[in-house]
Amino acid sequence: MTLQSSFTTQLHEEVDYTKPGIQRKALVNNEQVNFSLVCVPADTYIPEHSTARNVSVTVIEGSGTLTLEGQDIPLQPGVFAYIPAKAPHALRALENLAFLLT
């Protein structure tokens, strides 16, 4: 979704695990910012990778583990993680896991 004005939503209402695989829903996407809701089904593993830009993860629901530069970080609601560009990271969802990716 590309917006030119303000936007608000209830994130819990946007969470969706009904489709197979990892779901990514763009909430705001423009030249300055990208905010996406990511829903990862339980028992899903995302292998180690890196991104070209800085990102952050804010957990909304569920649990899992973020491995960031070799360190395991438990994910649960309320956890915020900053991932610098090019930092190797991987993710394992222990339960259905939803997070805001910015």
Beta strands, then each sheet from edge to edge (+ up, - down):
strand 1: 23-29
strand 2: 34-40
strand 3: 44-49
strand 4: 55-61
strand 5: 64-68
strand 6: 71-75
strand 7: 80-83
strand 8: 89-93
strand 9: 97-101
sheet 1: 1+ 2- 9+ 4- 7+
sheet 2: 3+ 8- 5+ 6-
end
